[in-house]
C-alpha cells in the first residue's frame, strides 16, 4: 500500500538535502543557522512518531527561535539567464505544460478510479492507495509522475530537480513552517478551552432581540472567530452552537440548512482576511516573492468585506 | 451557571492579535501564544512541550501539498515554463489581466463545485502559470509595469485562486465542510440534508464570483490609469 509514510520520507530527504546544500553554500550569509533549521525539520519527517513528544516540542521551539532571530536566509544559487530560458521555452513549447498538468490529472484519477483498486503482493492483500489519506496520497503520486515527466521533457537529472526544489524552499524560508506551527497552536487552543471561552463571551454580551442584529452577529462572529483561529472549521461549531442554533433556529425559526451554509461562507470571508490562514495568505506571498507579506490579504479585502455584507442580507431574507 | 468557564486562555488570542499588530516575527508570535495559552490553562511546562511536540508530529501532513510539487515545478521553471506561459498569453490580443483572472476564477470555482479541488493551487498553478500570464497580459497592453503594480497583479492572482476555491468547494455535497456541518447539527438534534446545505450555498457562491470579477475589472482600469500616468511622467 502507498501510504503517507513514503511521502514523509521523501520530504524528509528533501529537507536534509536543503540543509546540506545550504551548509556548503558560501554565498549564504547565515549558512549554519539555515542548515540547522532545515536539518531539524528533516528530523521531524524522518523520525516522525519515533521522536518522543517532549523532544519534538523542544525541537519545534528551537526551530522557532532560529527563524525568529532571522537566522534562516536563502543562498544565491546561479540562476539560468532569461535569454536561455526564453530559447528553451520556444524549443519545448507546450510540452512544458504536460508535467504541470500531470499533478491534477493523477490526483483526480487516484481519488476516483483507483480508489477501490486492491493489490496482492506475495500474499499481502490490501488497497493500492491508503484510503484514509486518499487525496493527499494521490497528489503525492501525481507529484512523482510530474517530476519524472519534467526530468524527461527538460533532459535534466533528478539531482538538478532537488537543487531547484531547494531554490524554491530557500525563497519561501520560514513561511514554509508557519502553517504547520499555526495548526499546532490551533490544537493547543482546543485543549486549553479557548473556543469555550470565546463562545461564552460572545453569547453573554451581545443583545439578540432584533432579527437583523442576530443575523449580523452570527455572520460577523463567524468571520471574526475565523480571523482569530485561522480556520473556519474551528469557528463553525462554536458560533453555530452559541448563536446559530439557540437564537436563529430556536427563536427566529431559521431553516437550519440556510443557517449552516451561510454561516460557513461567512467563516470563509474571515479566512480571506487573516494571516492565521498562512497556507492560503502568507505562503503564496512568499511563493510569489512579494515584499509585503500581507499583500494577498490586502488584495482579498475588497472581496471579503462586501461578501460578508451580502451574507448578512441573504441570511436575513432567506431565514 | 457559567462559572466553570476559564477565561484566562483568551490571553493566547490577545498575544496573537498584539503580535500581528506590532508586526513581530510571525513564528515568534505563534510560539509565544502557545506558551501563554498553556500557562493560562495552568498546564505544567513539560506538559505544554509534550502537547506541542505531539501536535507538531501529528500535523506534519499539512505542508505536503506545498512541498511535493516543488521539484517538478522548479525544473519546469528552469526550462522556461513562465516564459512560455507569458509568450502564449501575449499572442491573444483581447486578453487583459482582469479578463484572464476572471476566466480562471470561473474555471476554479466551477471545478471546485464539482469536487475537483486539485485543479489549481499556489505552488503548481499560480506561481508557474497564472501569475506570469496575468503580468504578461498587462505588459502586452501597456508596456513596462511599475513594481508596485506588478506586485498587486501577483497578489490578485493568488487571491483569485483562494476565492475560487473557497466559494466553489462548499457547494460540493461530499466536501469536508458539509460533512462537518451535518455532524455538528446532528449532535444538536437537527437533521439536515447535505444537498440542501450545498444548494443554499449557491447564492453566496454566485455573489462571490460577481464581487471578485468586479474587483478584477477595477484592476484592469488601474493598470491602464497607472500606465498613462507613468508615460505622462516620462514625457
Interface residues (C-beta under 8 A of the other chain):
Chain A: X4 X7 X8 X10 X11 X14 X44 X45 X48 X49 X51 X52 X53 X54 X55 X56 X57 X58 X59 X60 X61 X64 X65 X67 X68 X70 X80 X82 X85 X86 X87 X88 X89 X90 X92 X93 X94 X96 X97 X99 X100 X102 X103 X104 X107 X108 X133 X135 X136 X139 X140 X142 X143 X146 X147 X149 X150 X151 X153 X154 X156 X160 X161 X162 X163 X164 X165 X167 X168 X169 X174 X176 X177 X178 X179 X180 X181 X182 X183 X184 X185 X187 X188 X189 X191 X192 X193 X194 X196 X197 X198 X200 X201 X204 X228 X232 X233 X236 X237 X240 X241 X245 X249 X255 X256 X257 X258 X260 X261 X262 X264 X265 X268 X271 X272 X275 X276 X278 X279 X280 X281 X282 X283 X284 X285 X287 X288 X290 X291 X292 X293 X295 X296 X298 X299 X300 X302 X303 X306 X307 X310 X311 X314 X318
Chain B: X2 X5 X6 X7 X8 X9 X10 X12 X13 X16 X17 X20 X25 X26 X27 X28 X30 X31 X33 X34 X37 X38 X40 X41 X43 X46 X48 X49 X50 X51 X52 X53 X54 X55 X56 X57 X58 X59 X60 X61 X62 X63 X64 X65 X66 X67 X68 X69 X70 X71 X72 X73 X74 X75 X76 X77 X78 X79 X80 X81 X82 X83 X84 X87 X116 X118 X119 X120 X122 X123 X124 X125 X126 X127 X128 X129 X131 X151 X152 X154 X155 X156 X157 X158 X159 X161 X162 X163 X166 X167 X170 X176 X177 X180 X181 X184 X185 X188 X190 X192 X193 X196 X197 X198 X199 X200 X201 X203 X204 X205 X207 X208 X211 X212 X215 X218
